[in-house]
Amino acid sequence: MPAIYSSAQKAAITEFTSVTQVDKSSAAKLLKQHNWNASAAVNAFFNNPSTAAANPLRKSLNSTFDKYRDDPRNEPDNIDVGGTSKLLGQLQIELDDVGALIFSDIVSSPSLGKITREGFVDGWAEVNIDSLPKMRNLVLQRRSALPSDRDIFKNVYNHTFTLALAPGAKTLPLEMAVEFWRMLFTPPAYDWRTSSTPWLDWWLEFLQAKKTKAVNKDLWKQTLSFAEQTMRDDSLGFWNEESSWPSVIDEFVEWIEKEKRPGRGGEAMEVE
């Protein structure tokens, strides 16, 4: 929803933008920091070289954002599914590729197919990028780094849960969680398997056999932690009954012992 301002705040925004030439979203953010005192905000703007230097970049990003809005009149600060699809198409990023998740993380998309002006401008300004070719290059760079850069992968992985949630929901339907796990836990992203164990396949097989219906935020995050542990210790020697894993993961380990590694569980998963 577009921000709602009082008449005094609108006047402050108008005064600030006329002097600084920044976009309204940036103006409102700076004015809030100075209690909507336009004079104080203007002085702070011109006394801060880094803020002033960012002005041309943000102006360019706002212009780019405006090109892809679906409903400029009623939603001037939102890009919806149609505009997002068009933008990703021009970036040559497939909607079902992990690159789309990387892009969504950069611009802090609040939900699938939606981009806000603030997220788009702030996200790209933070990495000093304001052109489509450079946006594409950064997405491709991060895509290549997913298997080896834990910070990049973790950010994309965690944001994906928020991105995929339906409005007002706190859990993901299993079918949707599976779809995103397949994107995130297979090449070119993080390949969750070892030479002896197809971990992702086993995890999804277990959840479907268990008839799991939904995945909450804690299980989503802990699945990544568990995956990283299994990649370091394929024997599951890190697990014991005193660990603080979600119960679903405890049950998964027990399932592996019974269904996939009968006769090996006692040694590999001995409880201390």
C-alpha positions in Angstrom: 0.0 0.0 0.0 1.3 3.5 -0.7 2.4 5.4 2.3 -0.2 7.8 3.8 1.2 11.3 4.9 -0.5 14.2 6.6 -0.8 17.5 4.7 2.1 18.9 6.7 4.3 15.9 5.8 3.3 16.2 2.1 4.3 19.8 2.2 7.7 18.9 3.8 8.3 16.3 1.1 7.4 18.8 -1.6 9.8 21.4 -0.2 12.6 18.8 0.3 12.3 17.3 -3.2 12.2 20.8 -4.8 15.5 21.7 -3.2 17.4 18.4 -3.4 15.8 16.7 -6.5 15.6 13.4 -4.7 12.7 11.0 -5.1 9.7 11.2 -2.7 10.5 7.9 -1.1 14.1 9.0 -0.2 12.8 12.4 0.9 10.3 10.8 3.3 13.0 8.6 4.8 15.3 11.5 5.4 12.5 13.7 6.7 11.4 11.0 9.2 15.0 11.0 10.6 14.6 14.8 11.3 11.1 14.8 12.7 9.7 16.2 9.4 11.7 19.4 9.7 12.4 20.2 6.1 15.2 22.8 6.8 17.0 20.4 9.1 16.7 17.5 6.6 18.0 19.7 3.7 21.0 20.8 5.8 21.8 17.2 6.7 21.4 16.1 3.1 23.9 18.7 1.8 26.3 18.2 4.7 26.6 14.5 4.1 28.7 13.9 1.0 27.8 10.2 0.7 24.1 11.0 0.7 24.5 13.7 -1.8 26.6 11.4 -4.0 23.9 8.8 -4.0 21.3 11.1 -5.4 22.0 10.6 -9.1 22.0 6.8 -8.6 18.7 6.8 -6.8 17.2 9.1 -9.4 18.2 6.6 -12.1 16.9 3.7 -10.1 13.5 5.4 -9.5 13.2 6.0 -13.3 13.9 2.4 -14.0 11.4 1.3 -11.3 8.7 3.5 -12.9 9.0 1.7 -16.2 7.8 -1.6 -14.8 4.9 -0.5 -12.5 1.7 -2.4 -13.3 -0.7 0.3 -12.0 1.2 3.7 -11.7 -2.0 5.6 -10.7 -3.2 3.4 -7.9 0.1 1.8 -6.8 2.9 4.2 -7.7 5.4 2.5 -5.4 4.7 -1.1 -6.4 5.7 -3.5 -9.2 3.4 -6.5 -9.3 3.6 -9.9 -11.1 3.3 -8.6 -14.6 6.0 -5.9 -14.2 8.3 -8.2 -12.3 8.0 -10.9 -15.1 8.8 -8.2 -17.7 11.8 -6.9 -15.7 13.3 -10.4 -15.1 12.7 -11.2 -18.8 14.8 -8.2 -19.8 17.4 -9.3 -17.3 17.3 -12.7 -19.0 16.5 -14.4 -15.7 14.1 -17.3 -15.8 11.3 -17.1 -13.2 12.0 -20.7 -12.1 15.7 -20.2 -11.8 17.5 -19.6 -8.5 18.6 -16.3 -10.1 15.1 -15.0 -9.6 15.4 -15.7 -5.8 18.8 -13.8 -5.8 17.2 -10.8 -7.4 14.3 -10.9 -5.0 16.7 -11.0 -2.1 18.6 -8.0 -3.4 15.4 -5.9 -3.7 13.8 -7.3 -0.5 10.7 -8.5 -2.3 7.9 -8.9 0.2 6.2 -11.7 -1.7 6.4 -13.6 -4.9 6.3 -11.3 -8.0 6.1 -8.1 -6.0 8.7 -5.3 -5.7 8.4 -2.1 -3.7 10.1 1.1 -4.7 11.9 1.3 -1.4 13.3 -2.2 -1.7 14.3 -1.8 -5.3 16.0 1.6 -4.9 17.7 0.9 -1.6 18.8 -2.6 -2.7 20.5 -1.6 -5.9 21.8 1.7 -4.5 23.5 -0.2 -1.7 25.6 -2.1 -4.2 26.1 1.0 -6.4 24.3 -0.4 -9.4 21.7 1.4 -11.5 21.6 -0.3 -14.9 20.0 -3.5 -16.1 23.3 -5.0 -17.5 25.0 -4.5 -14.2 22.0 -5.9 -12.3 22.2 -9.0 -14.4 25.9 -9.3 -13.9 25.6 -9.1 -10.1 22.8 -11.7 -10.1 25.0 -14.0 -12.2 28.0 -13.4 -9.9 26.0 -14.3 -6.8 24.5 -17.3 -8.6 28.0 -18.6 -9.3 28.9 -18.0 -5.6 26.0 -19.8 -4.1 27.8 -23.2 -3.6 30.8 -21.7 -1.9 29.7 -18.4 -0.2 27.7 -19.3 2.9 26.6 -15.7 3.6 25.2 -15.2 0.1 23.4 -18.5 0.1 22.1 -18.1 3.6 20.6 -14.7 2.8 18.9 -16.0 -0.3 17.7 -19.2 1.5 16.2 -17.3 4.4 14.6 -14.6 2.3 13.0 -17.3 0.2 10.8 -18.4 3.1 9.4 -14.9 3.6 9.0 -14.5 -0.2 7.0 -17.7 -0.6 4.6 -17.1 2.3 1.0 -16.3 1.4 -0.3 -13.0 3.0 -0.9 -13.6 6.7 0.5 -17.1 6.6 3.2 -18.4 9.0 3.9 -21.7 7.3 4.6 -22.9 3.8 2.5 -25.8 2.3 4.9 -28.8 1.8 4.4 -28.7 -1.9 5.7 -25.2 -2.1 8.6 -25.8 0.3 9.6 -28.8 -1.8 9.6 -26.7 -5.0 12.0 -24.1 -3.4 14.2 -26.7 -1.7 14.7 -28.3 -5.1 15.8 -24.9 -6.5 18.1 -24.1 -3.5 19.6 -27.5 -2.8 20.5 -28.6 -6.3 23.1 -27.1 -8.8 23.8 -24.4 -9.6 22.9 -23.6 -6.0 23.9 -25.6 -2.9 24.2 -29.3 -3.9 22.9 -31.2 -0.9 24.3 -34.6 -1.5 27.5 -36.4 -0.7 29.3 -39.3 -2.5 27.3 -41.9 -0.6 24.0 -40.1 0.2 21.4 -38.2 -1.9 20.4 -36.1 1.1 17.8 -33.9 -0.6 16.1 -36.9 -2.2 16.0 -38.7 1.2 14.7 -35.5 3.0 11.9 -35.0 0.5 11.0 -38.8 0.5 10.8 -38.7 4.3 8.6 -35.7 4.5 6.2 -37.1 1.9 6.1 -40.4 3.7 5.5 -38.7 7.0 2.6 -36.8 5.3 4.0 -33.5 6.5 1.6 -30.7 5.5 3.4 -27.5 6.2 6.9 -26.1 7.0 7.4 -23.4 9.6 10.2 -20.8 9.7 12.2 -22.7 12.3 12.2 -26.0 10.4 13.1 -24.1 7.2 16.1 -22.5 8.9 17.2 -25.6 10.7 17.0 -27.7 7.5 19.9 -25.5 6.2 21.9 -26.0 9.4 21.3 -29.7 9.2 22.3 -29.8 5.5 25.5 -28.1 6.3 26.3 -30.5 9.1 25.6 -33.5 6.9 28.0 -32.2 4.2 30.7 -32.1 6.9 29.8 -35.4 8.5 28.0 -37.8 6.3 27.9 -40.4 9.1 25.6 -38.2 11.2 28.0 -38.4 14.1 27.1 -34.9 15.0 23.6 -35.9 16.0 22.4 -37.3 19.3 19.2 -37.3 21.3 20.2 -34.4 23.4 20.6 -32.1 20.4 18.2 -29.2 19.9 17.1 -30.1 16.4 13.4 -29.8 15.5 11.5 -33.0 16.2 11.0 -33.5 12.4 14.7 -33.6 11.9 15.1 -36.1 14.8 12.5 -38.3 13.2 14.4 -38.0 9.8 17.6 -39.3 11.4 15.7 -42.2 13.0 14.0 -42.9 9.6 17.5 -43.0 7.9 18.7 -45.5 10.5 15.7 -47.8 10.0 15.0 -47.3 6.2 18.2 -46.3 4.6 21.1 -47.5 6.8 19.8 -50.6 8.6 22.6 -52.2 10.6 24.7 -49.0 10.4 22.7 -46.7 12.7 24.0 -47.9 16.0 27.6 -47.1 15.1 27.1 -44.0 13.0 24.6 -42.4 15.4 25.6 -43.6 18.8 24.2 -41.5 21.6 26.8 -40.4 24.1 
